[in-house]
Amino acid sequence: MKKSTIEEIKERFDNDVERFSNLETGQVATIDATISLELITEASKRIVPNAKNVLDVGCGAGNYTLMMLSKVPNLNCTLVDLSLPMLDRAFERVSAVTNGKVEIKQGDIREVALEEESFDIILAGAVLHHLRDDNDWETTFTKLFKLLKPGGCLMISDLITQDTDLLNEYTWQRYGEYLEGIGGAEYRQKVLDYIEKEDSPRSMNYQLDLMKKVGFSKVEILHKNMCFGAFGGIK
């Protein structure tokens, strides 16, 4: 199947701001979304307790940055997303709870100009699964590594695959059952169809190995449940 273009993905998110402004509705198809959000932000706080600058990649309506601010107040926040309506909502919500500088940048993280070694924390929530081939993954992880200050961390919460085909088939079967339990067979098919068209997830092992390859000194697994995980690396 031909995957969605960046413009098609942008259009979908432009039209879904309200749903993604609420963690309960925006992440209903994500197993353990609230657990992963808590874990990656709490881990970030403990790794960089005196953080000043956070970058939220694919920020959506700002849920990850808002949780980060509840743990480390008054951060300077840089919000990146394809969707301007999402960014506008994120700016409004984040600006209300920090005395730090809030900056929005519309565009693809692969192309947005950002200063190297300027962020203590980078959050990537449900966004990197939109990357495509191996080169795409490696260049993006390399860029994120370069954007971090020494000692900073990249924390990821995302859709993942398994490296073993039999186990991958099993976890996605379990995920389908989870979706059907939420919204029935039609909902299950709707979610799986848009994942097939829009997303290109990779395994947690793949991403942790890639982090080490591009230079991260430590990588950590925080949580894994079926085809979702929370993990990260320290520069």
Backbone as JSON, one array per atom type, in Angstrom:
{
  "sequence": "MKKSTIEEIKERFDNDVERFSNLETGQVATIDATISLELITEASKRIVPNAKNVLDVGCGAGNYTLMMLSKVPNLNCTLVDLSLPMLDRAFERVSAVTNGKVEIKQGDIREVALEEESFDIILAGAVLHHLRDDNDWETTFTKLFKLLKPGGCLMISDLITQDTDLLNEYTWQRYGEYLEGIGGAEYRQKVLDYIEKEDSPRSMNYQLDLMKKVGFSKVEILHKNMCFGAFGGIK",
  "N": [[0.83, -1.2, 0.0], [0.49, 2.23, -0.81], [1.94, 4.68, 1.16], [0.67, 7.34, 3.28], [1.14, 10.76, 2.34], [3.15, 13.51, 3.59], [1.61, 15.81, 3.5], [-0.99, 14.77, 3.49], [-1.07, 13.59, 6.02], [-0.76, 15.88, 7.59], [-3.16, 17.22, 6.96], [-5.05, 15.51, 8.11], [-4.53, 15.82, 10.83], [-4.95, 18.55, 11.12], [-7.68, 18.63, 11.12], [-8.44, 17.48, 13.49], [-8.12, 18.62, 15.98], [-9.58, 19.12, 18.36], [-10.08, 16.56, 19.46], [-7.49, 15.68, 20.04], [-6.77, 17.46, 21.95], [-7.44, 16.5, 24.34], [-6.32, 14.15, 26.5], [-7.59, 11.77, 27.12], [-9.38, 11.31, 25.02], [-7.84, 11.73, 22.74], [-5.89, 9.77, 22.76], [-7.14, 7.33, 22.85], [-6.93, 4.98, 21.36], [-4.47, 4.09, 21.98], [-2.57, 1.87, 23.79], [-2.04, 2.03, 27.25], [-1.47, 4.81, 27.31], [-1.53, 6.97, 29.17], [0.11, 6.01, 31.19], [2.61, 5.77, 29.88], [3.05, 8.45, 29.2], [3.34, 9.59, 31.74], [5.63, 8.19, 32.59], [7.73, 8.88, 30.74], [7.98, 11.63, 31.11], [8.48, 11.91, 33.85], [10.86, 10.46, 34.01], [12.47, 12.11, 32.42], [12.57, 14.41, 34.03], [14.03, 13.42, 36.2], [16.44, 12.74, 35.02], [17.35, 15.17, 34.0], [17.18, 17.33, 36.14], [17.44, 20.08, 36.45], [16.54, 21.21, 34.13], [16.08, 23.54, 31.44], [15.18, 23.97, 28.85], [12.86, 22.58, 26.63], [12.02, 20.46, 23.92], [9.32, 19.61, 21.98], [8.46, 17.22, 19.85], [6.38, 16.85, 17.1], [4.14, 17.81, 18.49], [1.37, 17.96, 18.69], [-1.58, 18.85, 20.37], [-0.28, 19.62, 22.64], [-0.09, 17.97, 24.93], [2.06, 16.42, 26.0], [4.07, 18.28, 26.62], [2.68, 19.8, 28.5], [2.41, 17.94, 30.61], [5.1, 17.64, 31.18], [5.72, 20.18, 32.12], [4.3, 20.15, 34.47], [5.98, 18.81, 36.08], [8.56, 19.92, 35.85], [8.62, 23.11, 36.29], [8.0, 26.15, 34.39], [9.61, 25.91, 32.09], [11.37, 26.76, 29.06], [9.77, 26.36, 26.05], [9.77, 24.65, 23.02], [7.77, 24.0, 20.35], [6.96, 21.72, 17.89], [5.23, 20.9, 14.97], [3.38, 19.46, 12.23], [0.89, 20.54, 11.8], [-0.72, 23.6, 11.79], [-3.15, 24.47, 13.13], [-3.08, 22.65, 15.3], [-0.69, 23.48, 16.53], [-1.38, 26.12, 17.24], [-3.32, 25.62, 19.2], [-1.77, 24.19, 21.03], [0.13, 26.17, 21.72], [-1.49, 28.04, 23.01], [-2.42, 26.55, 25.23], [-0.02, 25.73, 26.5], [1.33, 28.15, 26.98], [-0.21, 29.2, 28.97], [0.6, 28.01, 31.3], [3.31, 28.29, 31.83], [6.07, 30.4, 32.67], [8.15, 30.58, 31.06], [9.7, 30.98, 27.8], [7.71, 30.4, 24.96], [7.74, 28.84, 21.93], [6.61, 28.28, 18.65], [6.93, 26.07, 15.87], [6.08, 25.42, 12.7], [6.11, 22.54, 10.76], [8.0, 19.76, 9.37], [9.95, 17.75, 11.45], [12.27, 16.81, 10.36], [13.06, 18.8, 8.7], [12.81, 21.29, 9.91], [14.51, 24.15, 11.11], [16.68, 24.21, 13.79], [18.61, 25.08, 16.66], [21.67, 23.49, 17.35], [22.59, 21.48, 20.22], [20.89, 22.72, 22.12], [18.76, 21.94, 23.69], [17.54, 20.5, 26.7], [15.77, 18.47, 27.14], [14.1, 16.31, 24.95], [10.99, 15.48, 23.75], [9.16, 12.94, 22.2], [6.29, 12.05, 21.26], [4.24, 9.62, 20.02], [4.95, 10.07, 17.28], [7.3, 9.42, 15.77], [6.78, 7.12, 14.39], [5.95, 7.87, 11.92], [8.13, 8.11, 10.31], [10.0, 6.74, 7.52], [12.01, 4.98, 5.64], [15.19, 3.24, 6.38], [17.25, 5.14, 6.18], [15.89, 7.51, 6.62], [15.08, 7.17, 9.3], [17.62, 7.04, 10.56], [18.85, 9.54, 9.93], [17.08, 11.28, 11.17], [17.21, 10.53, 13.91], [19.88, 11.13, 14.32], [19.82, 13.91, 13.99], [18.16, 14.66, 16.16], [19.78, 13.83, 18.28], [21.94, 15.63, 17.98], [20.66, 18.0, 18.58], [20.34, 17.95, 21.31], [21.63, 19.03, 24.48], [24.75, 18.11, 26.05], [24.3, 15.42, 28.28], [21.6, 15.65, 28.18], [18.27, 14.36, 27.37], [16.45, 12.18, 25.16], [13.19, 11.26, 24.95], [10.81, 8.82, 24.19], [7.55, 7.89, 23.28], [5.64, 5.51, 21.78], [4.1, 3.79, 18.96], [5.05, 0.49, 18.19], [6.83, -2.25, 16.6], [7.51, -5.83, 16.59], [10.56, -7.71, 16.46], [10.55, -10.38, 15.77], [8.72, -12.27, 13.55], [6.55, -14.03, 14.15], [5.89, -13.27, 16.76], [5.31, -10.63, 16.33], [3.03, -10.81, 14.78], [1.35, -11.93, 16.7], [1.24, -9.9, 18.72], [0.0, -7.84, 17.34], [-2.4, -9.03, 16.77], [-3.42, -9.18, 19.36], [-3.6, -6.46, 19.87], [-5.56, -5.74, 18.02], [-7.73, -7.06, 19.16], [-7.94, -5.6, 21.51], [-8.7, -3.08, 20.47], [-11.16, -3.78, 19.36], [-12.54, -4.35, 21.63], [-12.86, -1.82, 22.67], [-14.32, -0.33, 20.71], [-15.7, -2.03, 18.97], [-15.91, -4.18, 16.0], [-15.87, -2.64, 13.66], [-14.57, -0.28, 14.43], [-12.1, -1.33, 15.15], [-11.14, -2.17, 12.61], [-11.02, 0.28, 11.28], [-9.01, 1.71, 12.71], [-6.77, 0.01, 12.35], [-6.57, 0.1, 9.58], [-5.88, 2.8, 9.08], [-3.43, 2.89, 10.35], [-2.0, 1.12, 8.74], [-1.95, 2.59, 6.36], [-0.82, 5.06, 7.06], [1.34, 4.87, 8.87], [4.7, 3.79, 9.78], [5.93, 1.95, 11.77], [8.78, 0.97, 13.82], [10.71, -1.55, 15.55], [11.26, -1.58, 19.14], [13.81, -2.48, 19.82], [15.21, -1.94, 17.45], [15.15, 0.87, 17.43], [16.46, 1.53, 19.85], [18.99, 0.44, 19.35], [19.69, 2.06, 17.22], [19.8, 4.55, 18.49], [22.08, 4.16, 20.08], [23.93, 3.86, 18.04], [24.02, 6.43, 16.85], [25.12, 7.89, 18.87], [24.17, 8.14, 21.54], [24.81, 7.81, 25.01], [23.63, 6.2, 26.92], [20.83, 4.0, 26.88], [17.41, 3.38, 27.6], [14.7, 1.26, 28.59], [11.48, 2.0, 29.47], [8.84, 1.14, 29.53], [6.72, -1.38, 28.17], [4.1, -2.64, 26.3], [2.54, -4.91, 24.48], [2.15, -3.64, 21.28], [3.11, -1.1, 21.86], [5.3, 1.28, 23.35], [7.53, 2.84, 25.79], [10.46, 4.63, 25.96], [13.97, 5.6, 25.88], [16.9, 7.74, 25.47], [20.09, 8.91, 26.72], [22.23, 11.6, 26.25]],
  "CA": [[0.0, 0.0, 0.0], [1.2, 3.5, -0.82], [1.76, 5.37, 2.43], [0.21, 8.73, 3.26], [2.14, 11.82, 2.2], [3.21, 14.46, 4.72], [0.47, 16.72, 3.38], [-2.19, 14.04, 3.91], [-1.01, 13.47, 7.48], [-1.02, 17.22, 8.11], [-4.59, 17.52, 6.81], [-5.81, 14.75, 9.09], [-4.36, 16.43, 12.16], [-5.61, 19.87, 11.08], [-9.12, 18.44, 11.34], [-8.68, 16.65, 14.67], [-7.52, 19.33, 17.11], [-10.35, 18.97, 19.6], [-9.88, 15.24, 20.04], [-6.14, 15.56, 20.56], [-6.61, 18.38, 23.07], [-7.85, 15.77, 25.53], [-5.56, 12.9, 26.5], [-8.49, 10.61, 27.19], [-9.97, 11.06, 23.7], [-6.81, 11.76, 21.71], [-5.06, 8.58, 22.79], [-7.97, 6.18, 23.24], [-6.49, 3.78, 20.65], [-3.11, 3.79, 22.41], [-2.5, 1.11, 25.04], [-1.23, 2.6, 28.33], [-1.02, 6.15, 26.94], [-1.29, 7.82, 30.34], [1.28, 5.46, 31.89], [3.8, 6.14, 29.12], [3.22, 9.9, 29.34], [3.88, 9.8, 33.08], [6.97, 7.64, 32.71], [8.77, 9.59, 29.99], [8.19, 12.96, 31.68], [9.13, 11.74, 35.16], [12.25, 10.08, 33.73], [13.16, 13.32, 31.95], [12.81, 15.25, 35.2], [15.08, 12.82, 37.04], [17.7, 12.78, 34.27], [17.78, 16.58, 33.88], [16.32, 18.03, 37.11], [17.56, 21.53, 36.29], [16.28, 21.52, 32.72], [15.57, 24.86, 31.09], [14.61, 24.0, 27.51], [12.28, 21.33, 26.15], [11.53, 20.41, 22.54], [8.25, 18.63, 21.82], [8.43, 16.9, 18.42], [5.03, 16.36, 16.8], [3.55, 18.15, 19.8], [-0.09, 17.92, 18.72], [-2.2, 19.93, 21.14], [0.57, 20.02, 23.75], [-0.26, 17.16, 26.14], [3.33, 15.97, 26.58], [4.71, 19.44, 27.24], [1.92, 20.16, 29.7], [2.8, 17.03, 31.67], [6.48, 17.97, 31.53], [5.68, 21.41, 32.92], [3.78, 19.84, 35.81], [7.09, 18.22, 36.81], [9.63, 20.92, 35.85], [7.87, 24.31, 35.91], [8.56, 27.33, 33.73], [10.54, 25.6, 31.02], [11.23, 27.33, 27.73], [9.18, 25.26, 25.28], [9.72, 24.74, 21.56], [6.74, 23.07, 19.91], [7.06, 21.48, 16.45], [4.18, 20.04, 14.45], [2.97, 19.75, 10.86], [-0.41, 21.19, 11.77], [-0.8, 24.92, 12.43], [-4.21, 24.48, 14.15], [-2.57, 21.95, 16.49], [0.3, 24.36, 17.16], [-2.09, 27.23, 17.86], [-3.92, 25.14, 20.43], [-0.68, 23.87, 21.95], [0.7, 27.43, 22.2], [-2.46, 28.59, 23.95], [-2.46, 25.73, 26.45], [1.29, 25.72, 27.16], [1.63, 29.51, 27.44], [-1.0, 29.49, 30.18], [1.14, 27.36, 32.49], [4.75, 28.5, 32.01], [6.61, 31.75, 32.54], [9.23, 30.5, 30.09], [9.41, 31.33, 26.4], [7.05, 29.36, 24.18], [7.96, 29.08, 20.5], [6.05, 27.25, 17.78], [7.54, 25.94, 14.54], [5.3, 24.53, 11.86], [6.89, 21.82, 9.76], [8.51, 18.4, 9.59], [11.16, 17.82, 12.28], [13.42, 16.53, 9.51], [13.4, 19.99, 7.93], [12.75, 22.5, 10.73], [15.82, 24.63, 11.56], [16.79, 24.37, 15.24], [20.0, 25.21, 17.07], [22.25, 22.29, 17.96], [22.94, 21.51, 21.65], [20.1, 23.78, 22.76], [17.65, 21.38, 24.46], [17.82, 19.57, 27.78], [14.83, 17.36, 27.01], [13.3, 16.2, 23.73], [9.88, 14.54, 23.87], [8.62, 12.51, 20.9], [5.13, 11.24, 21.59], [3.4, 9.15, 18.91], [5.3, 10.82, 16.07], [8.38, 8.86, 14.97], [6.27, 6.05, 13.52], [5.71, 8.42, 10.58], [9.35, 7.98, 9.52], [9.82, 5.68, 6.53], [13.06, 3.98, 5.43], [16.29, 3.24, 7.34], [17.97, 6.41, 6.11], [14.99, 8.47, 7.27], [15.2, 6.96, 10.74], [18.96, 7.38, 11.06], [19.1, 10.99, 9.85], [16.25, 11.94, 12.18], [17.8, 10.28, 15.23], [21.13, 11.91, 14.36], [19.46, 15.31, 14.21], [17.68, 14.81, 17.53], [20.96, 13.74, 19.13], [22.7, 16.87, 17.88], [19.9, 19.1, 19.2], [20.43, 17.84, 22.76], [22.82, 19.4, 25.23], [25.36, 16.96, 26.72], [23.56, 15.06, 29.47], [20.17, 15.75, 27.9], [17.63, 13.09, 27.04], [15.37, 12.01, 24.19], [12.24, 10.29, 25.47], [9.89, 8.43, 23.13], [6.4, 7.03, 23.53], [5.21, 5.31, 20.39], [3.72, 2.52, 18.36], [6.25, -0.27, 17.84], [6.67, -3.61, 16.1], [8.42, -6.82, 17.17], [11.54, -8.18, 15.48], [10.22, -11.76, 15.39], [7.46, -12.21, 12.82], [5.48, -14.73, 14.86], [5.49, -12.46, 17.9], [4.7, -9.42, 15.8], [1.66, -11.19, 14.41], [0.61, -12.13, 17.94], [0.97, -8.63, 19.42], [-0.98, -7.05, 16.58], [-3.68, -9.69, 17.0], [-3.86, -8.73, 20.68], [-3.98, -5.05, 19.74], [-6.85, -5.73, 17.34], [-8.74, -7.44, 20.15], [-8.07, -4.43, 22.4], [-9.49, -2.07, 19.74], [-12.53, -4.27, 19.22], [-13.15, -4.21, 22.94], [-13.19, -0.4, 22.87], [-15.31, 0.22, 19.79], [-16.31, -2.99, 18.07], [-15.14, -4.64, 14.84], [-15.7, -1.55, 12.69], [-13.53, 0.6, 14.97], [-10.85, -2.07, 15.01], [-10.68, -2.11, 11.23], [-10.72, 1.68, 10.96], [-7.7, 2.06, 13.27], [-5.73, -0.78, 11.69], [-6.45, 0.58, 8.2], [-5.11, 4.05, 8.98], [-2.05, 2.57, 10.69], [-1.41, 0.54, 7.54], [-1.76, 3.62, 5.34], [-0.12, 6.27, 7.5], [2.45, 4.66, 9.79], [5.77, 2.81, 9.48], [6.63, 1.77, 13.05], [9.9, 0.04, 13.93], [10.75, -2.18, 16.86], [12.0, -0.88, 20.18], [15.22, -2.87, 19.68], [15.75, -1.18, 16.32], [15.34, 2.27, 17.81], [17.49, 1.61, 20.87], [20.27, 0.21, 18.66], [19.97, 3.26, 16.43], [20.24, 5.59, 19.43], [23.49, 3.9, 20.42], [24.74, 4.09, 16.84], [24.21, 7.86, 16.58], [25.94, 8.51, 19.9], [23.65, 8.19, 22.91], [25.68, 7.07, 25.94], [22.8, 5.22, 27.6], [19.46, 3.86, 26.4], [16.61, 2.76, 28.64], [13.31, 0.88, 28.35], [10.65, 2.37, 30.61], [7.56, 0.42, 29.54], [6.34, -1.99, 26.91], [2.87, -3.43, 26.36], [2.16, -5.27, 23.11], [2.8, -2.85, 20.22], [3.38, 0.27, 22.31], [6.41, 1.32, 24.29], [8.1, 4.1, 26.25], [11.88, 4.36, 26.07], [14.71, 6.8, 25.56], [18.35, 7.74, 25.52], [20.76, 10.03, 27.35], [23.41, 12.02, 25.48]],
  "C": [[0.87, 1.26, 0.0], [0.89, 4.27, 0.45], [1.29, 6.81, 2.24], [1.38, 9.68, 3.06], [2.11, 12.7, 3.45], [2.0, 15.39, 4.68], [-0.83, 16.04, 3.82], [-2.23, 13.87, 5.42], [-1.33, 14.81, 8.13], [-2.52, 17.54, 8.06], [-5.42, 16.77, 7.84], [-5.72, 15.39, 10.47], [-4.96, 17.83, 12.22], [-7.08, 19.75, 11.49], [-9.45, 17.69, 12.64], [-8.15, 17.28, 15.95], [-8.26, 19.07, 18.41], [-10.1, 17.62, 20.26], [-8.51, 15.13, 20.69], [-5.84, 16.57, 21.67], [-6.97, 17.73, 24.39], [-7.16, 14.42, 25.5], [-6.47, 11.68, 26.45], [-9.09, 10.28, 25.82], [-8.91, 10.95, 22.62], [-6.01, 10.49, 21.63], [-5.84, 7.31, 23.14], [-7.52, 4.89, 22.56], [-5.09, 3.34, 21.07], [-3.12, 3.07, 23.76], [-1.57, 1.83, 26.02], [-0.7, 4.0, 28.02], [-0.68, 6.99, 28.16], [-0.09, 7.32, 31.14], [2.56, 5.9, 31.19], [4.1, 7.63, 29.24], [3.84, 10.22, 30.7], [5.34, 9.35, 33.16], [8.02, 8.46, 31.97], [9.01, 11.0, 30.55], [8.86, 12.88, 33.04], [10.6, 11.34, 34.97], [13.06, 11.29, 33.28], [13.51, 14.24, 33.11], [13.97, 14.72, 36.03], [16.44, 12.85, 36.34], [18.25, 14.2, 34.22], [16.93, 17.43, 34.83], [16.35, 19.55, 36.98], [17.34, 21.96, 34.84], [15.71, 22.92, 32.55], [14.78, 24.85, 29.79], [14.1, 22.63, 27.08], [11.81, 21.5, 24.71], [10.5, 19.29, 22.47], [8.06, 18.41, 20.32], [7.08, 16.27, 18.09], [4.14, 16.58, 18.0], [2.04, 17.99, 19.85], [-0.63, 19.11, 19.48], [-1.46, 20.24, 22.44], [0.53, 19.15, 24.99], [1.06, 16.76, 26.79], [4.06, 17.12, 27.26], [3.99, 19.87, 28.51], [2.28, 19.24, 30.86], [4.23, 17.31, 32.12], [6.54, 19.2, 32.43], [5.12, 21.17, 34.32], [4.88, 19.25, 36.69], [8.29, 19.17, 36.92], [9.0, 22.23, 35.38], [8.71, 25.33, 35.16], [9.7, 27.04, 32.76], [10.31, 26.51, 29.82], [10.84, 26.18, 26.81], [9.2, 25.57, 23.79], [8.81, 23.61, 21.07], [6.8, 22.94, 18.39], [5.94, 20.55, 16.03], [3.9, 20.42, 13.0], [1.77, 20.67, 10.81], [-0.42, 22.53, 12.5], [-1.96, 25.01, 13.42], [-3.8, 23.75, 15.43], [-1.6, 22.86, 17.25], [-0.37, 25.54, 17.87], [-2.71, 26.81, 19.18], [-2.84, 24.82, 21.47], [-0.08, 25.15, 22.54], [-0.2, 28.05, 23.27], [-2.42, 27.85, 25.29], [-1.13, 25.81, 27.22], [1.63, 27.11, 27.73], [0.92, 29.85, 28.75], [-0.35, 28.93, 31.44], [2.66, 27.47, 32.64], [5.09, 29.97, 31.9], [7.77, 31.77, 31.56], [8.76, 30.92, 28.71], [8.75, 30.15, 25.71], [7.15, 29.71, 22.7], [7.34, 27.95, 19.7], [6.74, 27.27, 16.42], [6.73, 24.94, 13.75], [6.2, 23.86, 10.83], [7.27, 20.43, 10.22], [9.81, 18.51, 10.37], [12.41, 17.55, 11.45], [13.92, 17.78, 8.79], [13.44, 21.28, 8.75], [14.15, 22.86, 11.23], [15.79, 24.89, 13.06], [18.28, 24.39, 15.6], [20.5, 23.94, 17.76], [22.64, 22.54, 19.41], [22.19, 22.61, 22.4], [18.96, 23.26, 23.63], [18.13, 20.39, 25.52], [17.0, 18.3, 27.64], [14.17, 17.43, 25.63], [12.25, 15.12, 23.96], [9.36, 14.22, 22.48], [7.49, 11.53, 21.19], [4.3, 10.91, 20.36], [3.66, 9.92, 17.62], [6.32, 10.09, 15.18], [7.94, 7.7, 14.09], [5.91, 6.55, 12.12], [6.98, 8.41, 9.72], [9.23, 6.77, 8.61], [11.0, 4.71, 6.47], [14.2, 4.14, 6.45], [17.04, 4.57, 7.35], [17.18, 7.52, 6.81], [15.12, 8.38, 8.79], [16.56, 7.43, 11.26], [19.23, 8.89, 11.02], [18.28, 11.75, 10.89], [16.81, 11.74, 13.57], [19.11, 11.04, 15.38], [20.84, 13.37, 14.64], [19.02, 15.53, 15.65], [18.83, 14.73, 18.52], [21.74, 15.05, 19.15], [21.99, 18.05, 18.54], [20.0, 19.1, 20.72], [21.73, 18.42, 23.3], [23.45, 18.11, 25.79], [24.64, 16.68, 28.05], [22.05, 15.12, 29.3], [19.59, 14.42, 27.48], [16.57, 13.23, 25.95], [14.46, 10.92, 24.74], [11.11, 10.08, 24.46], [8.75, 7.59, 23.7], [5.75, 6.79, 22.18], [4.71, 3.89, 20.13], [4.98, 1.8, 17.92], [5.86, -1.62, 17.24], [7.57, -4.54, 16.91], [9.37, -7.29, 16.07], [11.25, -9.59, 14.97], [8.83, -11.8, 14.78], [6.3, -12.86, 13.58], [4.97, -13.91, 16.05], [4.86, -11.15, 17.45], [3.25, -9.68, 15.43], [0.78, -11.34, 15.66], [0.26, -10.8, 18.62], [-0.05, -7.78, 18.66], [-2.37, -7.7, 16.64], [-4.27, -9.24, 18.34], [-4.32, -7.28, 20.62], [-5.34, -4.93, 19.05], [-7.98, -6.08, 18.3], [-9.0, -6.3, 21.14], [-8.96, -3.36, 21.75], [-10.95, -2.5, 19.63], [-13.27, -4.16, 20.55], [-13.56, -2.78, 23.25], [-14.38, 0.02, 22.01], [-15.93, -0.74, 18.79], [-15.45, -3.27, 16.84], [-14.89, -3.52, 13.84], [-14.6, -0.59, 13.14], [-12.15, -0.05, 14.84], [-10.31, -1.94, 13.59], [-10.29, -0.71, 10.81], [-9.32, 2.06, 11.45], [-6.59, 1.3, 12.55], [-5.51, -0.33, 10.25], [-5.63, 1.87, 8.14], [-3.68, 3.86, 9.44], [-1.33, 2.02, 9.46], [-1.09, 1.6, 6.5], [-0.78, 4.71, 5.78], [1.2, 6.0, 8.22], [3.46, 3.63, 9.3], [6.57, 2.54, 10.76], [7.79, 0.8, 12.93], [9.94, -0.5, 15.36], [11.51, -1.31, 17.86], [13.49, -1.21, 20.09], [15.89, -2.07, 18.56], [16.08, 0.24, 16.74], [16.4, 2.45, 18.89], [18.88, 1.39, 20.27], [20.67, 1.45, 17.85], [20.42, 4.41, 17.32], [21.72, 5.4, 19.79], [24.39, 4.19, 19.23], [25.02, 5.56, 16.6], [24.89, 8.59, 17.73], [25.41, 8.57, 21.32], [24.49, 7.3, 23.82], [24.91, 5.98, 26.67], [21.43, 5.18, 26.92], [18.69, 3.06, 27.45], [15.21, 2.41, 28.14], [12.52, 1.21, 29.61], [9.39, 1.52, 30.7], [7.33, -0.19, 28.17], [5.09, -2.83, 27.14], [2.4, -3.67, 24.93], [2.89, -4.37, 22.11], [2.91, -1.37, 20.59], [4.5, 0.24, 23.34], [6.81, 2.73, 24.66], [9.58, 3.83, 26.55], [12.65, 5.63, 25.71], [16.2, 6.63, 25.67], [18.88, 9.01, 26.15], [22.03, 10.34, 26.56], [24.63, 12.07, 26.4]]
}
